[in-house]
Amino acid sequence: MKATAACALVLLAICLFQDSVEARPARFERALEGASRRLLKAIDVPWGLPASFNQSRYRDVAAVVGDTVTIHWNHTAGGQFSLWKIPSDTCPTNFSTTASGFAQLVSLHTAATVTLKMTEPGVVVFTSSGPGQCGAGVLVNVVVSEGTIIPVDIQEALNVTAPMPAPTAAPKASG
């Protein structure tokens, strides 16, 4: 996913610099205007063992500065989870509120809901301190960007086609 997003950004940069401002299609300009006014969104993350969602771990979550992320769980059958912000996606051996980059947002509980506003670009990592839970995949990276999220297939989204290259030599006559 990260490589695809990077390719989309490279394609956008090529499109922006390849054509002069006058030659760019009007639909391309309108699409960029609309993209710069993207509405903020609320991102929902159900919290629990990823195996219960048929996954080995959580997928990275893409967000933009200003978006909110809500992490919630309700495990009335007795499973307890917590919510920690940690400095990297390496599971810690000890959870400590005095360690650099660690913050406990919710202690072990059977149910909770936490909504957080993403305020700066970067990667924000959340996990649970329950026994073995981080190692079992209860860990999510929220990748926060400054600007808008570029569609994966930018050419289709903007309905822009690449110009055909001009021939470099005249075809040879047969005969």
Secondary structure, DSSP 8 states (H G I E B T S, - for coil): -HHHHHHHHHHHHHHHHHS-TTTS-HHHHHHHHHHHT----EEEEE-S-GGGGT-SS---EEEETT-EEEEEEE-TTS--EEEEEESSSS--SS--TTSTT-EEEEEEESEEEEEEE--SSEEEEEE--STTTTTTT-EEEEEEESS----SSHHHHHT--------SS------
